Amino acid sequence: MVNLSGLQVETLETQPARPSQAPPEASQRREPLRRGEGQVARENFDLLGFLYSCGFEPSQRLVFAREV
């Protein structure tokens, strides 16, 4: 079991099914996650390991933050 409290989610994008492939009850199904943006502390090895095992990879985007 992984504690997800260290994950700060910013955006999620889903990949809708193609209309020709969508069965009539498709509106009741969940769409697969295509992309997610969020933040995880680099010291949170358990959560990072979980995300890597699910197929997520670090992006090339760097964000720097400083409290004022």
C-alpha positions in Angstrom: 0.0 0.0 0.0 1.3 3.4 -1.0 0.5 6.7 0.9 -0.6 9.1 -1.8 -0.8 12.1 0.5 2.5 13.4 -0.8 1.2 13.7 -4.4 -0.1 17.2 -5.3 -2.1 16.8 -8.6 -2.3 19.8 -10.8 -4.0 18.5 -14.0 -5.3 15.2 -15.4 -6.1 14.4 -19.0 -7.9 11.4 -20.2 -7.9 9.7 -23.6 -11.5 9.4 -24.8 -12.5 6.2 -26.7 -13.1 6.5 -30.4 -16.8 6.8 -31.1 -16.8 3.8 -33.4 -15.2 1.7 -30.7 -17.4 3.0 -27.8 -20.1 0.7 -26.7 -23.5 2.3 -25.7 -22.6 2.0 -22.0 -19.2 3.8 -22.6 -20.5 6.9 -20.9 -20.6 5.0 -17.7 -17.0 3.8 -18.0 -13.9 5.6 -16.8 -11.6 6.9 -19.5 -7.9 5.8 -19.3 -5.5 8.4 -17.9 -3.4 9.8 -20.7 -1.4 12.5 -18.9 -1.1 13.8 -15.4 0.8 16.7 -13.9 1.7 17.0 -10.3 4.4 17.3 -7.8 6.1 14.7 -5.6 9.0 15.5 -3.3 12.2 13.9 -4.6 12.7 12.3 -1.1 9.4 10.4 -1.4 10.9 7.2 -2.7 7.9 5.0 -2.0 5.5 7.2 -4.0 8.0 7.8 -6.8 8.5 4.0 -7.0 4.8 3.5 -7.2 4.4 6.0 -10.0 7.3 4.5 -12.0 5.8 1.1 -11.6 2.5 2.4 -13.1 4.4 3.7 -16.2 4.8 7.3 -15.3 8.1 9.0 -16.1 9.6 12.4 -15.0 9.1 15.1 -17.5 11.6 17.6 -18.9 9.7 20.5 -17.3 11.4 22.1 -14.3 9.6 24.3 -11.9 11.3 26.3 -9.3 9.4 27.7 -6.3 10.4 30.0 -3.5 8.2 31.2 -0.6 8.2 35.0 -0.1 
